[in-house]
Amino acid sequence: MRVLLIGGTGVISSAISELLIRLGHECWLLNRGNRPLPEGAHGIVGDIQDEAQLARQLEGLTFDAVADFLTFQADDILRDFRLFQGRTRQYIGISSASAFQTPLSNYLIDESTPLYNPYWQYSRDKIACEEMMMKLYREEHFPVTIVRPSHTYNQTKLPLAVVGNRGSYPVVKRIREGKPVIIPGDGTSLWTVTHSRDFAVGFVGLLGNAHAIGEAVNIVGDEVYTWNQIYQMVADAMGVPLKAVHVPCDFLEHTTPFDNQGGMWGDKSNSTVFDNSKLKRLVPDFRTAVRFADGAREAIEYIFSHPECMPEEPELDDWFDRVISAQLAAEESVLAAMGKGKKDKRQDAGAVSD
């Protein structure tokens, strides 16, 4: 197959590119050329936002499948329709599992779960993208397939709940250095984690799959953990104790200085347990091959041996310290008023600079 990936060098799409090439498919990547292409890939250097120029660059090219990892508004879908109608046999739109009903009326999520998220604009925009894709499928016969990732990770990025603007490394660094880290709520929300290599197997299995046209499919693995377990496994991968402080989600949502407002109540605070039987029916080869305990160790080894994966974020450290200090001070104030001392379980977390 000849497959075009728009983006193609991110956490999810990099694994897809590698798998396509390994399986002998013709893999094309459209991006701005800021990152090196995997060996064997064909590149188109361009800006997806420059529709007129891109239309000229695509002249004479047709594809068996086109997947756009950079669609965030319904207008992005309309642009892709204008560019690729008649040029591809399948169009894969990347949505998000955060588009599902929040809060859930049933703990188990499958493709029939309603799309509704009043907390996060990102998710509402993804819902609008899905609605536009299905409208184009019904009215214009545009051969769409919608895929919904949940928390997908790889060797450069671990799935953590509270991060800043520069990814998971600054939090991983705190854990390694024995500093306390924030876990939202009481840490018992269930969360599904999927390694990008496993995701790629599901994704590639949908390409050229006639039964996937006009369908939405959740590409998620089988492993479900609490946030407490996820953070503990990251600490275990480094051989260090975990010093966790649990902070209410609404406090985190209201105080965060980062551009992830909405992502706490609209995503991370909710349990996400998926029925992925539809994916397994469409792609019989799909399974969870990378267990999170193994994936976490692989990521820790990779991150700490690649300086480009270790961006500093002092703003996050400062916010963590302030929030944790405020949380512990509030607890101590209440306990003092009750004539009780500090709880033993907070001793390790209490040594935080003001």
Secondary structure as the mmCIF struct_conf table of DSSP 4:
data_model
#
loop_
_struct_conf.conf_type_id
_struct_conf.id
_struct_conf.beg_label_comp_id
_struct_conf.beg_label_asym_id
_struct_conf.beg_label_seq_id
_struct_conf.end_label_comp_id
_struct_conf.end_label_asym_id
_struct_conf.end_label_seq_id
STRN STRN1 ARG A 2 ILE A 6
BEND BEND1 GLY A 7 GLY A 7
BEND BEND2 THR A 9 GLY A 10
HELX_RH_AL_P HELX_RH_AL_P1 VAL A 11 ARG A 22
TURN_TY1_P TURN_TY1_P1 LEU A 23 GLY A 24
STRN STRN2 GLU A 26 ASN A 31
BEND BEND3 GLY A 33 GLY A 33
BEND BEND4 ARG A 35 ARG A 35
HELX_LH_PP_P HELX_LH_PP_P1 PRO A 36 PRO A 38
TURN_TY1_P TURN_TY1_P2 GLU A 39 GLY A 40
STRN STRN3 HIS A 42 VAL A 45
TURN_TY1_P TURN_TY1_P3 ILE A 48 GLN A 49
HELX_RH_AL_P HELX_RH_AL_P2 GLU A 51 GLN A 57
TURN_TY1_P TURN_TY1_P4 LEU A 58 GLY A 60
STRN STRN4 PHE A 63 PHE A 63
BEND BEND5 ASP A 64 ASP A 64
STRN STRN5 ALA A 65 ASP A 68
BEND BEND6 PHE A 69 PHE A 69
BEND BEND7 GLN A 73 GLN A 73
HELX_RH_AL_P HELX_RH_AL_P3 ALA A 74 PHE A 84
TURN_TY1_P TURN_TY1_P5 GLN A 85 ARG A 87
STRN STRN6 THR A 88 THR A 88
BEND BEND8 ARG A 89 ARG A 89
STRN STRN7 TYR A 91 ILE A 94
HELX_RH_3T_P HELX_RH_3T_P1 ALA A 97 ALA A 99
STRN STRN8 PHE A 100 PHE A 100
BEND BEND9 THR A 102 PRO A 103
BEND BEND10 SER A 105 TYR A 107
STRN STRN9 LEU A 108 ILE A 109
TURN_TY1_P TURN_TY1_P6 GLU A 111 SER A 112
BEND BEND11 THR A 113 THR A 113
HELX_LH_PP_P HELX_LH_PP_P2 PRO A 114 PRO A 114
STRN STRN10 LEU A 115 LEU A 115
BEND BEND12 PRO A 118 TYR A 119
HELX_RH_AL_P HELX_RH_AL_P4 GLN A 121 GLU A 140
STRN STRN11 VAL A 144 PRO A 149
STRN STRN12 HIS A 151 TYR A 153
STRN STRN13 ASN A 154 ASN A 154
TURN_TY1_P TURN_TY1_P7 GLN A 155 THR A 156
STRN STRN14 LYS A 157 LYS A 157
BEND BEND13 ALA A 161 VAL A 162
BEND BEND14 ASN A 165 ARG A 166
BEND BEND15 SER A 168 SER A 168
HELX_RH_AL_P HELX_RH_AL_P5 TYR A 169 ARG A 176
TURN_TY1_P TURN_TY1_P8 GLU A 177 GLY A 178
STRN STRN15 VAL A 181 PRO A 184
TURN_TY1_P TURN_TY1_P9 GLY A 185 ASP A 186
BEND BEND16 GLY A 187 GLY A 187
STRN STRN16 LEU A 190 HIS A 195
HELX_RH_AL_P HELX_RH_AL_P6 SER A 196 LEU A 206
TURN_TY1_P TURN_TY1_P10 LEU A 207 GLY A 208
HELX_RH_3T_P HELX_RH_3T_P2 ALA A 210 ALA A 212
TURN_TY1_P TURN_TY1_P11 ILE A 213 GLY A 214
STRN STRN17 ALA A 216 ILE A 219
BEND BEND17 ASP A 222 ASP A 222
STRN STRN18 VAL A 224 THR A 226
HELX_RH_AL_P HELX_RH_AL_P7 TRP A 227 MET A 238
TURN_TY1_P TURN_TY1_P12 GLY A 239 GLY A 239
STRN STRN19 ALA A 244 VAL A 247
HELX_RH_AL_P HELX_RH_AL_P8 CYS A 249 THR A 255
BEND BEND18 PHE A 258 PHE A 258
TURN_TY1_P TURN_TY1_P13 ASP A 259 GLY A 263
HELX_RH_PI_P HELX_RH_PI_P1 MET A 264 LYS A 268
TURN_TY1_P TURN_TY1_P14 SER A 269 SER A 269
BEND BEND19 ASN A 270 ASN A 270
STRN STRN20 VAL A 273 PHE A 274
HELX_RH_AL_P HELX_RH_AL_P9 SER A 277 LEU A 282
TURN_TY1_P TURN_TY1_P15 PRO A 284 ASP A 285
BEND BEND20 VAL A 290 VAL A 290
HELX_RH_AL_P HELX_RH_AL_P10 PHE A 292 ILE A 303
TURN_TY1_P TURN_TY1_P16 PHE A 304 SER A 305
HELX_RH_3T_P HELX_RH_3T_P3 PRO A 307 CYS A 309
HELX_RH_AL_P HELX_RH_AL_P11 PRO A 314 ALA A 337
TURN_TY1_P TURN_TY1_P17 MET A 338 GLY A 339
HELX_RH_3T_P HELX_RH_3T_P4 ASP A 344 ARG A 346
TURN_TY1_P TURN_TY1_P18 GLN A 347 GLY A 350
#
